[in-house]
Amino acid sequence: MSFKTDLHIHSWYSDGVLSPAEIAEKYSRDGYDLIAITDHEVTKGIREAEEAGKEKNLRVIPGIELPTRYRGRELHILGYYFDPEAPSLAAAMEKLAVSRKNRNKKMLEQLRLMGYDITEEDLIQREGQNYIGKPNFARALIKKGYISSVPEAFEPGRYLESEEIKSIEREKPETGDAIQLIKNAGGIAVLAHPYKIKNIGLRGSEDFKKNFDELIRELKGCGLKGIECIYPEHTHEEELFFIDVAAKYHLHITEGSDFHGDRD
């Protein structure tokens, strides 16, 4: 029998559309054995998912996704098996929340300048929502009739991928600091969706492969423990390459879908 896992899932506590309980129901129904709720910069849904999973004979482990900076590049780090109540983690998440809020305000202003009449109220999809990320902006654009799907909002050069929006950045921790933060909370750090890394060469090229290998060697020195090798947008050849690099540096190989509930 196969052991089905998905270690990259977002709930409505960040920018997904399903509650942790609904996610546990879905993954149990689909025959999964192990999942992780890896919400962006929040841990609120972990306990809820764990409890719901117990009822479904589905194991749920603590997870989180953190945006980071490494030598001018944006890297996303996934954390697993940490203590969700760790004070140091809570303090870091609070700092990131302030930065995200400031970024969102600037994005809202820029979208209006671009002719998209989006309000703060349009960004709220459910009662009690505290987190607002780019998918929430995409859903607001759908709500107002500017686009018809979430993927459309992320088409190259358009909407949320326009130069005007992409130029609006926010503070992110250094990658090494984020890895250490997860380690100090008792967890392990994994590099998310490596194909998305920019400024290391054309995707699939020899330059990319060489620079990626060097990057992983450096990140292992910072405490990295794994690579998300199996991901929906990786080609088969890319998966094999990432697996080879993980094996070379004795790192865990993980699989994740980056499930949000409305990106198909």
C-alpha positions in Angstrom: 0.0 0.0 0.0 1.1 3.5 -0.7 1.5 6.1 2.0 -0.1 9.4 0.8 1.1 12.7 2.1 0.6 16.4 1.4 2.9 18.6 3.4 1.9 22.0 1.8 -1.7 23.0 2.5 -3.3 26.4 3.2 -6.4 26.9 5.3 -8.7 29.9 5.7 -6.5 31.1 8.6 -4.1 32.4 5.9 -5.1 32.5 2.2 -6.9 29.3 1.6 -10.7 28.9 1.4 -11.4 25.9 3.6 -11.4 25.5 7.3 -8.9 23.1 8.9 -11.7 20.8 9.7 -12.9 20.8 6.1 -9.4 20.1 4.9 -9.1 17.1 7.2 -12.5 15.9 5.9 -11.3 16.3 2.3 -7.9 14.6 2.7 -9.4 11.8 4.8 -12.0 11.2 2.0 -9.2 11.2 -0.6 -7.3 8.5 1.3 -4.3 10.5 2.7 -2.3 9.3 5.7 -0.3 12.4 6.7 -0.8 16.1 6.0 0.5 19.4 7.3 -1.4 22.7 7.4 1.3 25.2 6.3 -0.5 28.5 6.6 1.5 31.7 5.7 3.0 33.1 8.9 0.1 31.8 11.2 -0.4 28.7 13.3 -4.0 29.2 14.4 -5.4 26.3 12.3 -2.9 23.6 13.5 -4.7 22.4 16.6 -8.1 22.5 14.9 -6.7 20.3 12.1 -5.1 17.9 14.5 -8.3 17.3 16.4 -10.3 16.9 13.2 -7.7 14.5 11.8 -7.9 12.3 14.9 -11.6 11.7 14.2 -10.7 10.7 10.6 -7.7 8.6 11.4 -5.6 11.2 9.5 -2.3 12.3 11.0 -1.8 16.1 11.0 1.6 17.6 11.9 2.4 21.3 12.7 3.4 23.3 9.7 4.0 26.9 8.6 5.3 28.8 5.5 7.6 31.8 5.9 8.8 34.2 3.3 12.5 34.9 3.5 15.4 36.8 1.8 18.7 35.2 0.9 21.2 37.3 -1.0 18.6 39.3 -2.8 16.4 36.3 -3.6 13.0 35.4 -2.2 12.9 31.9 -0.7 9.9 30.4 1.0 10.7 28.1 3.9 8.4 25.5 5.2 8.6 24.5 8.9 7.4 21.2 10.4 7.1 19.4 13.8 7.7 22.7 15.7 5.9 23.9 18.9 3.1 26.2 17.6 3.1 27.9 21.0 6.8 28.8 21.0 7.1 32.5 22.1 9.9 33.3 19.6 7.8 32.1 16.8 4.8 34.1 17.9 6.9 37.3 18.1 8.3 36.7 14.6 4.8 36.2 13.2 3.5 39.4 14.8 6.3 41.3 13.1 5.5 39.7 9.7 1.8 40.6 10.2 2.6 44.3 10.6 4.8 44.2 7.5 2.1 42.4 5.5 -0.6 44.9 6.6 1.5 47.8 5.3 2.2 46.0 2.0 -1.5 45.3 1.5 -2.4 49.0 2.0 0.1 50.0 -0.7 -1.2 47.2 -3.0 -4.8 48.4 -2.6 -3.8 52.0 -3.4 -1.8 50.9 -6.5 -4.7 48.7 -7.8 -7.0 51.7 -7.6 -4.5 53.8 -9.5 -4.5 51.0 -12.1 -8.3 51.3 -12.4 -9.5 48.4 -10.2 -12.0 49.6 -7.7 -11.2 47.3 -4.8 -11.9 48.2 -1.2 -10.7 46.8 2.1 -14.1 45.2 2.6 -13.7 43.3 -0.7 -10.6 41.6 0.7 -12.6 39.9 3.5 -14.0 36.6 2.5 -15.2 35.3 5.9 -16.2 36.5 9.3 -13.2 36.8 11.7 -10.6 36.8 8.9 -7.3 38.4 10.1 -4.9 37.4 7.3 -5.0 39.0 3.9 -2.6 37.8 1.2 -2.4 38.1 -2.5 -5.0 35.3 -3.2 -7.5 37.4 -1.2 -6.8 40.3 -3.7 -7.4 37.8 -6.5 -10.7 36.8 -5.1 -11.7 40.5 -4.7 -10.9 41.1 -8.4 -13.2 38.1 -9.2 -15.9 39.5 -6.9 -15.8 42.8 -8.8 -15.9 41.2 -12.2 -12.4 42.1 -13.4 -11.2 38.5 -13.7 -12.9 35.1 -13.7 -10.4 32.9 -11.8 -7.6 33.1 -9.3 -4.9 31.9 -11.7 -5.8 34.8 -14.1 -4.8 37.3 -11.4 -1.3 35.8 -11.5 -0.7 35.8 -15.2 2.8 37.2 -16.1 2.7 41.0 -16.4 -0.9 41.4 -15.4 -2.9 42.3 -12.3 -1.0 41.0 -9.3 2.0 40.1 -11.5 2.2 43.6 -13.0 5.5 45.5 -12.4 3.6 48.1 -10.3 2.4 45.5 -7.9 5.5 43.4 -7.9 7.6 46.4 -6.9 5.7 46.7 -3.6 7.7 44.6 -1.2 7.6 44.0 2.5 10.1 43.1 5.1 11.1 39.5 5.2 13.5 37.7 7.6 16.8 36.4 6.4 16.6 32.8 5.4 19.1 31.6 7.9 17.2 33.4 10.7 14.0 31.8 9.7 15.6 28.3 9.6 17.0 29.0 13.1 13.6 30.2 14.3 12.0 27.0 13.2 14.8 24.9 14.7 14.6 26.8 18.0 10.9 26.0 18.2 11.8 22.3 17.9 11.1 21.9 14.2 12.8 21.3 10.8 13.0 23.6 7.9 12.4 22.7 4.2 12.8 24.8 1.1 9.4 25.2 -0.7 8.7 25.0 -4.4 12.3 25.4 -5.6 11.3 26.0 -9.3 10.0 29.4 -8.2 13.4 30.7 -7.2 14.5 33.6 -9.4 17.8 35.0 -10.3 19.7 31.7 -10.3 19.4 31.0 -14.0 16.8 30.1 -16.6 14.6 27.3 -15.3 16.0 23.9 -16.3 19.2 25.4 -17.6 22.7 24.2 -16.6 23.2 27.6 -14.8 20.1 27.0 -12.8 21.2 23.5 -11.8 24.7 24.7 -10.9 23.5 27.7 -8.9 20.7 25.7 -7.2 23.3 23.0 -6.1 25.4 25.8 -4.6 22.4 27.4 -2.9 21.4 24.1 -1.3 25.0 23.6 0.0 24.9 27.0 1.6 21.4 26.5 3.1 22.3 23.2 4.5 25.1 25.1 6.3 22.3 27.3 7.7 20.4 24.3 9.0 18.1 23.4 6.1 16.8 19.8 6.5 14.8 19.2 3.3 13.6 20.2 -0.2 10.0 20.1 -1.5 11.0 18.1 -4.5 7.5 16.8 -5.5 5.2 19.7 -6.4 2.4 20.1 -9.0 4.3 22.6 -11.1 7.5 20.7 -11.2 8.2 18.7 -14.4 9.2 15.0 -14.0 12.7 16.0 -14.9 12.8 18.7 -12.4 11.6 16.4 -9.7 14.3 13.9 -10.4 16.9 16.7 -10.3 15.7 18.1 -7.0 15.6 14.6 -5.6 19.2 14.0 -6.7 20.3 17.3 -5.0 18.4 16.3 -1.8 20.1 12.9 -1.8 23.5 14.5 -2.4 23.2 16.7 0.7 21.4 14.1 2.8 18.2 16.2 3.0 14.6 15.1 3.4 12.5 14.8 0.2 8.9 16.2 0.7 5.8 16.4 -1.4 3.3 19.2 -1.3 0.4 20.5 -3.4 0.2 24.1 -2.2 -3.5 23.5 -1.9 -5.6 26.6 -1.4 -9.0 25.3 -2.5 -9.7 27.5 -5.5 -6.6 27.6 -7.7 -7.6 24.9 -10.3 
